[in-house]
Amino acid sequence: MDWDNIDLTSGYEREQDFLTGYSFDTLLLEISCNLRDINEKTVRDHCYNELNNRIREAKEIFEANLNNILKESIRYRNIE
């Protein structure tokens, strides 16, 4: 799948998440593997950094597909 050119007429591609979930299990694994010192500041900094990275990536995917989204939104409205 080409994340820079999502085919919004494809049911499979249309159902894909462009902002992935972030579970407590994932967070705890990252903390245990990546943080030398585990305290309130390091855990907060790590989590916020991960969230910001995921949001940045989702925004990049959105921007890359904005024309596709507009085109499919107009087409979808016109078939209703």
TORKOL-4160 file (C-alpha; in steps of 0.2 Angstrom, whole numbers, padded with zeros to 4 digits, m for minus):
80
<pt num="1" X="0000" Y="0000" Z="0000"/>
<pt num="2" X="0006" Y="0017" Z="m0005"/>
<pt num="3" X="0004" Y="0028" Z="0010"/>
<pt num="4" X="0007" Y="0044" Z="m0001"/>
<pt num="5" X="m0007" Y="0039" Z="m0013"/>
<pt num="6" X="m0021" Y="0030" Z="m0004"/>
<pt num="7" X="m0034" Y="0023" Z="m0015"/>
<pt num="8" X="m0050" Y="0028" Z="m0006"/>
<pt num="9" X="m0061" Y="0018" Z="m0018"/>
<pt num="10" X="m0052" Y="0002" Z="m0011"/>
<pt num="11" X="m0062" Y="m0004" Z="0004"/>
<pt num="12" X="m0046" Y="m0012" Z="0011"/>
<pt num="13" X="m0036" Y="0005" Z="0010"/>
<pt num="14" X="m0050" Y="0015" Z="0016"/>
<pt num="15" X="m0051" Y="0005" Z="0032"/>
<pt num="16" X="m0033" Y="0007" Z="0036"/>
<pt num="17" X="m0029" Y="0018" Z="0052"/>
<pt num="18" X="m0017" Y="0033" Z="0048"/>
<pt num="19" X="m0016" Y="0036" Z="0067"/>
<pt num="20" X="m0011" Y="0020" Z="0075"/>
<pt num="21" X="m0016" Y="0016" Z="0093"/>
<pt num="22" X="m0004" Y="0017" Z="0107"/>
<pt num="23" X="m0007" Y="0005" Z="0121"/>
<pt num="24" X="m0001" Y="0004" Z="0139"/>
<pt num="25" X="0008" Y="m0012" Z="0135"/>
<pt num="26" X="0018" Y="m0003" Z="0121"/>
<pt num="27" X="0022" Y="0011" Z="0132"/>
<pt num="28" X="0028" Y="0000" Z="0146"/>
<pt num="29" X="0039" Y="m0010" Z="0134"/>
<pt num="30" X="0046" Y="0006" Z="0127"/>
<pt num="31" X="0050" Y="0012" Z="0145"/>
<pt num="32" X="0058" Y="m0004" Z="0150"/>
<pt num="33" X="0069" Y="m0005" Z="0134"/>
<pt num="34" X="0073" Y="0013" Z="0131"/>
<pt num="35" X="0074" Y="0023" Z="0147"/>
<pt num="36" X="0090" Y="0022" Z="0157"/>
<pt num="37" X="0082" Y="0032" Z="0172"/>
<pt num="38" X="0063" Y="0028" Z="0175"/>
<pt num="39" X="0055" Y="0043" Z="0183"/>
<pt num="40" X="0040" Y="0055" Z="0181"/>
<pt num="41" X="0050" Y="0067" Z="0169"/>
<pt num="42" X="0058" Y="0053" Z="0158"/>
<pt num="43" X="0042" Y="0044" Z="0156"/>
<pt num="44" X="0032" Y="0059" Z="0152"/>
<pt num="45" X="0045" Y="0065" Z="0140"/>
<pt num="46" X="0046" Y="0048" Z="0131"/>
<pt num="47" X="0027" Y="0047" Z="0130"/>
<pt num="48" X="0024" Y="0065" Z="0124"/>
<pt num="49" X="0038" Y="0062" Z="0111"/>
<pt num="50" X="0030" Y="0046" Z="0104"/>
<pt num="51" X="0013" Y="0054" Z="0103"/>
<pt num="52" X="0020" Y="0069" Z="0094"/>
<pt num="53" X="0029" Y="0058" Z="0082"/>
<pt num="54" X="0013" Y="0048" Z="0078"/>
<pt num="55" X="0003" Y="0064" Z="0076"/>
<pt num="56" X="0017" Y="0071" Z="0064"/>
<pt num="57" X="0016" Y="0055" Z="0054"/>
<pt num="58" X="m0003" Y="0055" Z="0053"/>
<pt num="59" X="m0002" Y="0073" Z="0047"/>
<pt num="60" X="0010" Y="0069" Z="0034"/>
<pt num="61" X="m0001" Y="0055" Z="0028"/>
<pt num="62" X="m0016" Y="0066" Z="0028"/>
<pt num="63" X="m0007" Y="0080" Z="0018"/>
<pt num="64" X="0000" Y="0068" Z="0005"/>
<pt num="65" X="m0018" Y="0061" Z="0003"/>
<pt num="66" X="m0028" Y="0078" Z="0004"/>
<pt num="67" X="m0032" Y="0078" Z="m0015"/>
<pt num="68" X="m0038" Y="0060" Z="m0014"/>
<pt num="69" X="m0049" Y="0064" Z="0001"/>
<pt num="70" X="m0057" Y="0079" Z="m0007"/>
<pt num="71" X="m0060" Y="0069" Z="m0023"/>
<pt num="72" X="m0068" Y="0054" Z="m0014"/>
<pt num="73" X="m0078" Y="0065" Z="m0002"/>
<pt num="74" X="m0086" Y="0074" Z="m0017"/>
<pt num="75" X="m0089" Y="0058" Z="m0026"/>
<pt num="76" X="m0097" Y="0050" Z="m0010"/>
<pt num="77" X="m0108" Y="0065" Z="m0008"/>
<pt num="78" X="m0114" Y="0064" Z="m0026"/>
<pt num="79" X="m0119" Y="0046" Z="m0025"/>
<pt num="80" X="m0130" Y="0048" Z="m0010"/>
